[in-house]
Amino acid sequence: MSIASSSLDAATARIVALLPDAVPRCGATVVVAIDGPSGSGKTTLADALSARMGAVTVHMDELYPGWDGLVAGVDYLVDQVLRPLAAGRPARPRVWDWAASTRGRVRIVAPSPLLVVEGCGASVGEASAYVSLRVWVDAPREVRRARGLARDGETFRPHWERWAAQEDALFAADGTRARADLMVGT
């Protein structure tokens, strides 16, 4: 997915401008959650922010346990990443292996001053208690769908609507968009 570089630079600058006022809510770590529906540009924005700030990024795609695991991925984020970091310990989540449909290698995430968590559900439910700055990224549904299929190919097509339904339900129940500190359209 691509965001025009001037728009990406502007969105990144807007986030950076908010960071001095962000209060750590995950131990000593400021967590920036870049949330929103699939294909909206979250990964592109998170990568740009992490590169600019020298921050580590946790991608929710590493945490969801398969195509029906959106809510379980959020729970896993809280249990295996945010709680350990809040306690000052390294997080040790096992990354989801999409090809084997099982948890695989352990990823070490050391406590740090800034952590970017990117992906659908990064700021919902119990995860929100640890988030210092919520960024909502969005684009029209058909644009997002085209981006997702271009990114993931035909493998994603049978799962698109099923995943989108999970997103719709989760975001509606949580009020995620309305609670964002910053909105970014792509």
C-alpha positions in Angstrom: 0.0 0.0 0.0 1.4 3.4 -0.7 0.6 6.8 0.6 1.8 9.8 -1.3 5.1 10.8 0.4 3.9 14.3 1.2 0.8 12.9 2.9 2.9 10.3 4.7 5.4 13.0 5.8 2.5 15.2 7.0 0.8 12.4 8.9 4.1 11.3 10.5 4.8 14.9 11.5 1.4 15.3 13.1 2.0 12.2 15.2 5.5 13.4 16.2 4.1 16.7 17.2 1.7 15.0 19.7 4.4 12.8 21.3 5.8 15.4 23.8 2.4 15.5 25.5 1.9 11.7 25.5 2.0 10.2 28.9 3.4 6.7 29.3 0.6 4.2 30.2 2.6 1.0 29.6 5.2 1.2 32.4 7.8 3.8 31.1 6.7 3.2 27.5 4.7 5.5 25.3 2.6 3.3 23.1 1.4 4.7 19.8 -1.4 2.6 18.4 -2.0 2.9 14.7 -5.5 1.4 14.2 -8.1 1.1 11.5 -9.5 -1.3 8.9 -7.4 -3.4 6.6 -5.9 -1.8 3.6 -6.0 1.7 5.0 -2.3 2.4 5.2 -1.5 1.6 8.9 1.7 -0.4 8.1 3.1 2.3 5.8 2.4 5.0 8.4 3.8 2.9 11.3 7.0 2.1 9.4 7.5 5.8 8.6 7.0 6.8 12.2 9.2 4.0 13.6 12.0 5.0 11.1 11.7 8.6 12.1 11.7 8.0 15.8 13.9 5.0 16.0 11.1 3.0 17.6 10.2 -0.7 17.5 7.0 -1.7 15.8 4.8 -4.6 16.7 2.5 -5.6 13.9 -0.8 -7.1 14.8 -0.4 -9.5 11.8 2.2 -11.3 13.9 -0.3 -11.8 16.7 -3.7 -12.8 15.2 -4.2 -16.5 15.3 -5.5 -16.9 11.8 -8.3 -15.4 9.8 -10.9 -15.6 12.5 -8.6 -14.3 15.3 -9.0 -10.5 15.4 -10.4 -10.4 18.9 -8.0 -13.2 20.1 -5.1 -11.2 18.6 -6.0 -8.2 20.7 -6.1 -10.4 23.8 -2.7 -11.8 22.8 -1.3 -8.3 22.4 -2.3 -7.4 25.9 -1.2 -10.7 27.6 2.1 -11.2 25.7 3.3 -7.7 24.8 1.7 -4.9 26.8 1.5 -6.4 30.3 5.2 -7.6 30.3 6.4 -4.2 29.0 4.2 -2.4 31.6 6.0 -4.5 34.3 9.4 -3.5 32.8 10.1 -6.9 31.4 10.8 -7.9 27.8 7.8 -9.2 25.9 8.2 -12.6 24.2 5.2 -13.2 21.9 5.3 -16.1 19.6 4.7 -14.9 16.1 1.8 -16.4 14.1 3.0 -18.6 11.2 0.2 -18.0 8.6 1.4 -20.9 6.4 1.5 -23.4 9.2 -1.5 -22.0 11.1 0.3 -22.1 14.4 2.5 -19.9 16.6 6.1 -20.0 15.6 9.3 -18.2 16.6 9.5 -16.1 19.7 10.0 -12.4 19.1 11.8 -10.4 21.8 10.4 -6.8 22.4 12.6 -5.0 24.9 11.1 -2.2 27.1 11.8 1.1 25.4 10.6 4.7 25.6 8.4 4.4 22.5 6.6 1.5 21.0 4.4 1.6 17.8 1.7 -1.0 17.7 0.1 -1.3 14.2 -2.9 -3.2 13.0 -6.6 -3.7 13.3 -7.5 -3.7 17.0 -4.2 -2.1 18.2 -6.1 0.3 20.4 -9.3 -1.6 21.4 -10.6 -3.1 24.5 -8.1 -3.8 27.3 -5.3 -2.7 25.0 -6.5 0.9 25.2 -5.5 1.1 28.8 -1.9 0.9 27.8 -2.1 3.2 24.8 -0.8 6.8 25.0 -1.7 8.0 21.5 -4.5 6.5 19.3 -4.2 7.1 15.5 -7.1 6.0 13.3 -6.2 5.4 9.6 -8.9 5.0 7.0 -9.8 5.0 3.4 -13.0 4.2 1.4 -13.9 0.5 1.7 -13.5 -0.3 -2.0 -10.0 1.4 -2.0 -9.0 -0.6 1.0 -10.3 -3.8 -0.5 -8.3 -3.2 -3.8 -5.2 -2.4 -1.8 -5.6 -5.5 0.4 -6.0 -7.8 -2.6 -3.1 -6.1 -4.4 -0.9 -6.6 -1.4 -2.0 -10.2 -0.4 -3.1 -11.5 -3.8 -5.9 -14.0 -4.4 -5.0 -15.8 -1.1 -6.8 -13.0 0.7 -9.9 -12.8 -1.5 -11.9 -15.6 0.3 -11.1 -14.1 3.7 -11.7 -10.4 2.9 -15.4 -10.2 3.8 -15.1 -12.5 6.8 -12.2 -10.3 8.2 -14.0 -7.0 7.4 -17.1 -8.3 9.3 -14.9 -8.9 12.4 -13.4 -5.4 12.0 -16.8 -3.8 11.7 -18.2 -5.6 14.8 -15.1 -4.9 16.9 -14.7 -1.2 16.0 -18.5 -0.6 16.4 -18.6 -2.2 19.9 -15.5 -0.4 21.0 -16.1 3.0 19.4 -12.5 3.0 18.2 -12.8 5.6 15.6 -14.5 8.1 17.9 -11.8 7.7 20.6 -8.9 8.4 18.2 -6.5 11.2 19.1 -5.7 11.7 15.5 -7.5 10.7 12.2 -5.5 10.1 9.0 -7.2 9.6 5.7 -5.3 7.9 2.9 
